[in-house]
Amino acid sequence: MIRVREIDHVVLRVVDLDRALAFYCDVLGCAVEKRQDDIGLVQLRAGRSLIDLVPVDGPLGRSGGAAPGKEGRNLDHFCLRVDPFDEAAIRDRLRAHGIDAGPLATRYGAEGEGPSLYFDDPEGNIVELKGPPTRAMQEGPLRLVGMLDSPYVRRVAISLRLLGIGFAHEPLSVFRSSAEFAAINPVLKAPTLVCGDGTVLLDSSLILDYAETIAAGGRTLMPRDGDGRRRALRIVGLALAACDKGVQIVYERTLRPGEKQHPPWVKRVTDQLLAACDGIEDSLRQRQLASDRATIAQDGITAAVAWRFLQDVVAGIVPASRFPRWVAHGERAEALEEFRSAPHGAGSVAAVPERSLA
């Protein structure tokens, strides 16, 4: 059962923003609470709720079609605050009625930043369901520092997206941008997460442990029951070990002079890498990992991210033909929006669109 507590906000498409502001502020007594001029959005406080104004000639407005009139609509969407916000339960309820909601994202509402889902009602009206403000947003915005060619940074970025936690990404390299990175975290370790109160966290697993405590809506990426958690931790451990050994091989090849490289050490690390990879393939032979966005867990995320990283740096050592189940899982996971928004490489995490359903 989905329990609606109140209307969080309505979004109106307007032709003349100044005229609309004058009416809602001067006549009805609303107040401007937040402006997002870069996307074309002004949010007005209306008691416990918000009225959002979207100029039709702005970036958001243009995506909505014609201006208000007989052939155009002036209501972009309306948002309902639900309590509790249990993403899995909400999706199950909607699917039972033939409705598929869009991806979970963090958006601003009457109570602040929090998780939300978009979907269409039977008449084609866009409905948004909103949960409580996330603790992270109450404390302040998060900053994720590090490059997406690092599997550790990328697993954090994807996990934060799946947990519905908003963050700003700063793609700094611990090598090429070392001075700038050191000003944030002198340990020069990626990923680094800067919390709203200025606390600096490092190590991807510890960052994700913190993320689980601030995620709204009851979503978790780690199974809570003993057997499921133990199986997930095994896959995560193997995948991280494979990444660690891949990094050691890359550093040996690129940072250490050839005459100082030690073949017995390289062989030892290579054997460890392949042992970890074989362990993952054997586990996938026994149990396929979830790879859809509603049920994918940390084992599925980390395994997919690790495979993409290893194919980038040590594909000659870890051939795809040896790991068909791992390859298949990676392909399914990489098709998810959260993976595509944080692509492996030197780029940045894509911004979450204000509205996922155009």
VENGIWO-V264544 format. One record per pair of residues at least 12 apart in sequence whose C-alpha atoms are under 6 Angstrom apart, sorted by sequence separation. I is the first residue (numbers start at 1). J is the second residue. D is the distance in Angstrom with one decimal. If there is no record, write none. Layout:
i=I j=J d=D
i=I j=J d=D
This chain:
i=32 j=44 d=4.5
i=33 j=45 d=5.8
i=41 j=53 d=5.8
i=104 j=116 d=5.8
i=117 j=129 d=5.3
i=31 j=44 d=5.3
i=41 j=54 d=4.9
i=104 j=117 d=5.3
i=116 j=129 d=5.5
i=31 j=45 d=5.3
i=40 j=54 d=5.9
i=116 j=130 d=4.4
i=174 j=188 d=5.8
i=30 j=45 d=5.6
i=115 j=130 d=5.9
i=30 j=46 d=5.4
i=102 j=118 d=5.4
i=115 j=131 d=5.3
i=101 j=118 d=5.7
i=114 j=131 d=5.9
i=40 j=58 d=4.9
i=101 j=119 d=4.7
i=114 j=132 d=5.6
i=40 j=59 d=5.9
i=114 j=133 d=4.1
i=39 j=59 d=5.2
i=40 j=60 d=5.9
i=113 j=133 d=5.1
i=114 j=134 d=5.2
i=39 j=60 d=5.9
i=112 j=133 d=5.5
i=113 j=137 d=5.9
i=143 j=167 d=5.5
i=147 j=171 d=4.7
i=245 j=269 d=5.9
i=142 j=167 d=4.7
i=143 j=168 d=4.8
i=144 j=169 d=4.9
i=145 j=170 d=4.8
i=146 j=171 d=4.9
i=147 j=172 d=5.8
i=143 j=169 d=5.8
i=145 j=171 d=5.9
i=146 j=172 d=5.0
i=147 j=173 d=5.9
i=304 j=330 d=4.4
i=245 j=273 d=5.4
i=242 j=273 d=5.0
i=242 j=276 d=5.6
i=17 j=55 d=5.9
i=153 j=191 d=4.8
i=238 j=276 d=5.2
i=9 j=49 d=5.4
i=14 j=54 d=5.9
i=15 j=55 d=5.8
i=8 j=49 d=5.1
i=9 j=50 d=4.5
i=10 j=51 d=5.2
i=11 j=52 d=4.5
i=12 j=53 d=5.1
i=13 j=54 d=4.8
i=14 j=55 d=4.9
i=15 j=56 d=5.7
i=9 j=51 d=5.5
i=11 j=53 d=5.9
i=13 j=55 d=5.8
i=14 j=56 d=5.8
i=281 j=323 d=6.0
i=291 j=333 d=5.2
i=13 j=56 d=5.9
i=146 j=190 d=5.2
i=146 j=191 d=5.2
i=281 j=326 d=6.0
i=85 j=131 d=5.0
i=145 j=191 d=5.8
i=145 j=192 d=5.1
i=79 j=127 d=5.9
i=81 j=129 d=6.0
i=144 j=192 d=6.0
i=77 j=126 d=4.9
i=78 j=127 d=5.5
i=79 j=128 d=4.4
i=80 j=129 d=5.0
i=81 j=130 d=4.8
i=82 j=131 d=5.9
i=115 j=164 d=5.6
i=144 j=193 d=4.7
i=77 j=127 d=5.8
i=79 j=129 d=5.7
i=143 j=193 d=5.6
i=143 j=194 d=5.0
i=142 j=194 d=5.8
i=152 j=204 d=5.6
i=163 j=215 d=5.8
i=142 j=195 d=5.0
i=142 j=196 d=5.6
i=141 j=196 d=5.1
i=140 j=196 d=3.8
i=139 j=196 d=5.1
i=106 j=164 d=5.3
i=105 j=164 d=4.9
i=106 j=165 d=6.0
i=50 j=110 d=5.5
i=104 j=164 d=5.8
i=106 j=166 d=5.5
i=13 j=74 d=4.6
i=49 j=110 d=5.2
i=12 j=74 d=5.5
i=13 j=75 d=6.0
i=12 j=75 d=4.7
i=236 j=299 d=5.0
i=11 j=75 d=6.0
i=12 j=76 d=5.7
i=235 j=299 d=5.5
i=239 j=303 d=5.5
i=11 j=76 d=5.3
i=11 j=77 d=5.4
i=232 j=299 d=5.1
i=239 j=306 d=5.9
i=10 j=78 d=4.3
i=9 j=78 d=6.0
i=9 j=79 d=5.2
i=8 j=79 d=5.3
i=7 j=79 d=6.0
i=8 j=80 d=5.2
i=7 j=80 d=4.6
i=8 j=81 d=5.3
i=7 j=81 d=5.9
i=6 j=81 d=5.5
i=222 j=297 d=6.0
i=5 j=81 d=5.6
i=221 j=297 d=4.5
i=222 j=298 d=5.9
i=4 j=81 d=5.9
i=5 j=82 d=5.4
i=221 j=298 d=5.2
i=4 j=82 d=4.4
i=136 j=214 d=5.9
i=3 j=82 d=5.5
i=135 j=214 d=5.3
i=3 j=83 d=5.9
i=134 j=216 d=5.3
i=8 j=110 d=5.7
i=86 j=217 d=4.8
i=85 j=217 d=4.6
i=86 j=218 d=5.6
i=151 j=305 d=5.9
i=158 j=338 d=5.6
i=158 j=339 d=6.0
i=149 j=344 d=5.1
i=148 j=344 d=5.3
i=149 j=345 d=4.2
i=148 j=345 d=5.2
i=149 j=346 d=5.9
i=148 j=346 d=5.9
